[in-house]
């Protein structure tokens, strides 16, 4: 059984905190851009990376981003 914890950058943790506070949405575009407080995040890859890793999720796009159980656990452990 592999129990390693993924390495999160400071930016990743900041984005997860913003998602947890309900400040984020994911665009309906093909790249699934992340929007915080109505503004696009300057790191165009952070949203898709956190989505693909299973740390955040979204319902119908465009729509609000939410933490998954895994994302919440990582944020709590950080």
N, CA and C atoms as an extended XYZ file, in Angstrom:
234
Properties=species:S:1:pos:R:3:atomname:S:1:resname:S:1:resid:I:1 pbc="F F F"
N         0.845       -1.177        0.000 N   UNK     1
C         0.000        0.000        0.000 CA  UNK     1
C         0.888        1.237        0.000 C   UNK     1
N         0.624        2.143       -0.927 N   UNK     2
C         1.382        3.378       -1.024 CA  UNK     2
C         0.629        4.477       -0.286 C   UNK     2
N         1.270        5.075        0.718 N   UNK     3
C         0.606        6.104        1.509 CA  UNK     3
C         1.339        7.436        1.425 C   UNK     3
N         2.004        7.703        0.306 N   UNK     4
C         2.709        8.971        0.169 CA  UNK     4
C         1.711       10.105       -0.038 C   UNK     4
N         2.063       11.262        0.470 N   UNK     5
C         1.237       12.442        0.327 CA  UNK     5
C         1.740       13.254       -0.853 C   UNK     5
N         0.855       13.680       -1.747 N   UNK     6
C         1.294       14.488       -2.883 CA  UNK     6
C         1.911       15.799       -2.403 C   UNK     6
N         2.893       16.277       -3.138 N   UNK     7
C         3.521       17.544       -2.811 CA  UNK     7
C         2.693       18.674       -3.402 C   UNK     7
N         2.298       19.600       -2.564 N   UNK     8
C         1.536       20.754       -3.004 CA  UNK     8
C         2.413       21.990       -2.902 C   UNK     8
N         2.339       22.830       -3.912 N   UNK     9
C         3.070       24.094       -3.853 CA  UNK     9
C         2.276       25.078       -2.991 C   UNK     9
N         2.927       26.179       -2.640 N   UNK    10
C         2.219       27.223       -1.895 CA  UNK    10
C         1.015       27.717       -2.697 C   UNK    10
N         1.174       27.832       -3.999 N   UNK    11
C         0.070       28.272       -4.858 CA  UNK    11
C        -1.076       27.267       -4.812 C   UNK    11
N        -0.751       25.978       -4.892 N   UNK    12
C        -1.787       24.943       -4.822 CA  UNK    12
C        -2.576       25.058       -3.522 C   UNK    12
N        -1.876       25.230       -2.410 N   UNK    13
C        -2.551       25.353       -1.115 CA  UNK    13
C        -3.425       26.608       -1.066 C   UNK    13
N        -2.925       27.708       -1.618 N   UNK    14
C        -3.706       28.954       -1.638 CA  UNK    14
C        -4.981       28.772       -2.463 C   UNK    14
N        -4.863       28.098       -3.593 N   UNK    15
C        -6.039       27.853       -4.436 CA  UNK    15
C        -7.016       26.936       -3.713 C   UNK    15
N        -6.527       25.900       -3.067 N   UNK    16
C        -7.415       25.005       -2.321 CA  UNK    16
C        -8.137       25.759       -1.208 C   UNK    16
N        -7.443       26.680       -0.535 N   UNK    17
C        -8.096       27.488        0.500 CA  UNK    17
C        -9.185       28.380       -0.107 C   UNK    17
N        -8.908       28.959       -1.277 N   UNK    18
C        -9.903       29.801       -1.956 CA  UNK    18
C       -11.115       28.970       -2.378 C   UNK    18
N       -10.872       27.756       -2.862 N   UNK    19
C       -11.982       26.869       -3.228 CA  UNK    19
C       -12.797       26.534       -1.984 C   UNK    19
N       -12.114       26.218       -0.894 N   UNK    20
C       -12.803       25.856        0.344 CA  UNK    20
C       -13.677       26.994        0.858 C   UNK    20
N       -13.261       28.236        0.612 N   UNK    21
C       -14.046       29.375        1.091 CA  UNK    21
C       -15.137       29.793        0.110 C   UNK    21
N       -15.289       29.048       -1.006 N   UNK    22
C       -16.362       29.317       -1.953 CA  UNK    22
C       -16.099       30.473       -2.899 C   UNK    22
N       -14.839       30.811       -3.102 N   UNK    23
C       -14.484       31.965       -3.932 CA  UNK    23
C       -14.119       31.601       -5.360 C   UNK    23
N       -14.217       30.326       -5.755 N   UNK    24
C       -13.719       29.884       -7.061 CA  UNK    24
C       -14.811       29.283       -7.936 C   UNK    24
N       -14.589       29.440       -9.234 N   UNK    25
C       -15.443       28.815      -10.238 CA  UNK    25
C       -14.543       28.266      -11.335 C   UNK    25
N       -15.078       27.332      -12.097 N   UNK    26
C       -14.348       26.750      -13.214 CA  UNK    26
C       -15.111       27.115      -14.477 C   UNK    26
N       -14.367       27.622      -15.455 N   UNK    27
C       -14.994       28.082      -16.690 CA  UNK    27
C       -15.500       26.910      -17.507 C   UNK    27
N       -16.319       27.218      -18.456 N   UNK    28
C       -16.836       26.197      -19.354 CA  UNK    28
C       -15.959       26.009      -20.573 C   UNK    28
N       -14.832       26.705      -20.637 N   UNK    29
C       -13.943       26.572      -21.790 CA  UNK    29
C       -13.250       25.218      -21.776 C   UNK    29
N       -12.645       24.877      -22.883 N   UNK    30
C       -11.976       23.579      -23.000 CA  UNK    30
C       -10.841       23.393      -22.012 C   UNK    30
N       -10.199       24.498      -21.606 N   UNK    31
C        -9.055       24.369      -20.700 CA  UNK    31
C        -9.456       24.374      -19.226 C   UNK    31
N       -10.740       24.534      -18.919 N   UNK    32
C       -11.243       24.541      -17.547 CA  UNK    32
C       -10.484       25.540      -16.676 C   UNK    32
N       -10.406       26.777      -17.129 N   UNK    33
C        -9.715       27.831      -16.384 CA  UNK    33
C       -10.375       28.036      -15.029 C   UNK    33
N        -9.552       28.369      -14.057 N   UNK    34
C       -10.030       28.624      -12.708 CA  UNK    34
C       -10.172       30.128      -12.517 C   UNK    34
N       -11.284       30.529      -11.914 N   UNK    35
C       -11.574       31.933      -11.645 CA  UNK    35
C       -11.712       32.095      -10.131 C   UNK    35
N       -10.993       33.075       -9.573 N   UNK    36
C       -11.076       33.371       -8.144 CA  UNK    36
C       -11.580       34.799       -7.995 C   UNK    36
N       -12.633       34.967       -7.238 N   UNK    37
C       -13.234       36.293       -7.032 CA  UNK    37
C       -13.528       36.986       -8.354 C   UNK    37
N       -13.944       36.213       -9.364 N   UNK    38
C       -14.310       36.759      -10.655 CA  UNK    38
C       -13.155       37.053      -11.593 C   UNK    38
N       -11.926       36.754      -11.179 N   UNK    39
C       -10.754       37.028      -12.006 CA  UNK    39
C       -10.015       35.728      -12.325 C   UNK    39
N        -9.548       35.609      -13.559 N   UNK    40
C        -8.799       34.419      -13.958 CA  UNK    40
C        -7.509       34.312      -13.158 C   UNK    40
N        -7.161       33.107      -12.777 N   UNK    41
C        -5.915       32.861      -12.068 CA  UNK    41
C        -4.774       32.968      -13.071 C   UNK    41
N        -3.687       33.627      -12.670 N   UNK    42
C        -2.582       33.845      -13.610 CA  UNK    42
C        -1.882       32.541      -13.998 C   UNK    42
N        -1.931       31.537      -13.145 N   UNK    43
C        -1.358       30.231      -13.480 CA  UNK    43
C        -2.449       29.432      -14.192 C   UNK    43
N        -2.382       29.410      -15.503 N   UNK    44
C        -3.438       28.767      -16.292 CA  UNK    44
C        -3.507       27.265      -16.098 C   UNK    44
N        -2.500       26.685      -15.476 N   UNK    45
C        -2.462       25.234      -15.328 CA  UNK    45
C        -2.933       24.738      -13.963 C   UNK    45
N        -3.057       25.620      -12.979 N   UNK    46
C        -3.386       25.174      -11.628 CA  UNK    46
C        -4.785       24.559      -11.557 C   UNK    46
N        -5.774       25.149      -12.201 N   UNK    47
C        -7.127       24.584      -12.166 CA  UNK    47
C        -7.206       23.206      -12.782 C   UNK    47
N        -6.747       23.066      -14.036 N   UNK    48
C        -6.777       21.730      -14.637 CA  UNK    48
C        -5.942       20.698      -13.869 C   UNK    48
N        -4.812       21.141      -13.317 N   UNK    49
C        -3.948       20.211      -12.562 CA  UNK    49
C        -4.659       19.712      -11.309 C   UNK    49
N        -5.306       20.611      -10.559 N   UNK    50
C        -6.005       20.205       -9.342 CA  UNK    50
C        -7.256       19.399       -9.650 C   UNK    50
N        -7.905       19.707      -10.776 N   UNK    51
C        -9.052       18.899      -11.222 CA  UNK    51
C        -8.614       17.479      -11.568 C   UNK    51
N        -7.565       17.379      -12.373 N   UNK    52
C        -7.083       16.068      -12.808 CA  UNK    52
C        -6.588       15.230      -11.635 C   UNK    52
N        -5.981       15.896      -10.641 N   UNK    53
C        -5.479       15.180       -9.468 CA  UNK    53
C        -6.613       14.740       -8.541 C   UNK    53
N        -7.817       15.280       -8.773 N   UNK    54
C        -8.950       14.892       -7.945 CA  UNK    54
C        -9.069       15.679       -6.649 C   UNK    54
N        -8.419       16.840       -6.559 N   UNK    55
C        -8.465       17.653       -5.349 CA  UNK    55
C        -9.622       18.641       -5.360 C   UNK    55
N       -10.060       19.038       -6.563 N   UNK    56
C       -11.232       19.891       -6.704 CA  UNK    56
C       -12.150       19.269       -7.742 C   UNK    56
N       -13.400       19.680       -7.705 N   UNK    57
C       -14.394       19.168       -8.644 CA  UNK    57
C       -15.365       20.295       -8.973 C   UNK    57
N       -16.106       20.100      -10.024 N   UNK    58
C       -17.138       21.062      -10.414 CA  UNK    58
C       -18.327       20.294      -10.948 C   UNK    58
N       -19.477       20.895      -10.784 N   UNK    59
C       -20.691       20.306      -11.354 CA  UNK    59
C       -20.753       20.674      -12.817 C   UNK    59
N       -21.919       20.999      -13.304 N   UNK    60
C       -22.014       21.425      -14.700 CA  UNK    60
C       -21.160       22.667      -14.917 C   UNK    60
N       -20.427       22.673      -16.017 N   UNK    61
C       -19.534       23.797      -16.303 CA  UNK    61
C       -20.226       24.808      -17.196 C   UNK    61
N       -20.013       26.083      -17.035 N   UNK    62
C       -19.231       26.674      -15.951 CA  UNK    62
C       -19.980       26.559      -14.630 C   UNK    62
N       -19.214       26.582      -13.563 N   UNK    63
C       -19.851       26.452      -12.258 CA  UNK    63
C       -18.860       26.564      -11.127 C   UNK    63
N       -19.369       26.572       -9.908 N   UNK    64
C       -18.496       26.702       -8.745 CA  UNK    64
C       -17.581       25.498       -8.587 C   UNK    64
N       -16.383       25.785       -8.119 N   UNK    65
C       -15.438       24.721       -7.786 CA  UNK    65
C       -15.679       24.322       -6.334 C   UNK    65
N       -15.437       23.060       -6.030 N   UNK    66
C       -15.573       22.599       -4.644 CA  UNK    66
C       -14.454       21.614       -4.344 C   UNK    66
N       -14.090       21.548       -3.087 N   UNK    67
C       -13.068       20.591       -2.671 CA  UNK    67
C       -13.643       19.187       -2.666 C   UNK    67
N       -12.831       18.233       -3.074 N   UNK    68
C       -13.204       16.828       -2.909 CA  UNK    68
C       -12.758       16.424       -1.503 C   UNK    68
N       -13.134       15.245       -1.079 N   UNK    69
C       -12.691       14.755        0.228 CA  UNK    69
C       -11.174       14.674        0.277 C   UNK    69
N       -10.559       14.269       -0.822 N   UNK    70
C        -9.097       14.186       -0.884 CA  UNK    70
C        -8.486       15.581       -0.767 C   UNK    70
N        -9.043       16.546       -1.490 N   UNK    71
C        -8.538       17.922       -1.413 CA  UNK    71
C        -8.674       18.499       -0.019 C   UNK    71
N        -9.793       18.246        0.633 N   UNK    72
C       -10.007       18.734        1.992 CA  UNK    72
C        -8.991       18.105        2.957 C   UNK    72
N        -8.745       16.816        2.797 N   UNK    73
C        -7.781       16.134        3.665 CA  UNK    73
C        -6.367       16.685        3.462 C   UNK    73
N        -6.007       16.931        2.207 N   UNK    74
C        -4.686       17.505        1.930 CA  UNK    74
C        -4.551       18.900        2.518 C   UNK    74
N        -5.579       19.690        2.379 N   UNK    75
C        -5.548       21.051        2.912 CA  UNK    75
C        -5.450       21.032        4.424 C   UNK    75
N        -6.161       20.127        5.047 N   UNK    76
C        -6.123       20.013        6.506 CA  UNK    76
C        -4.741       19.559        6.994 C   UNK    76
N        -4.102       18.685        6.215 N   UNK    77
C        -2.784       18.171        6.602 CA  UNK    77
C        -1.660       19.168        6.334 C   UNK    77
N        -1.924       20.154        5.463 N   UNK    78
C        -0.870       21.100        5.074 CA  UNK    78
C        -0.575       22.118        6.130 C   UNK    78
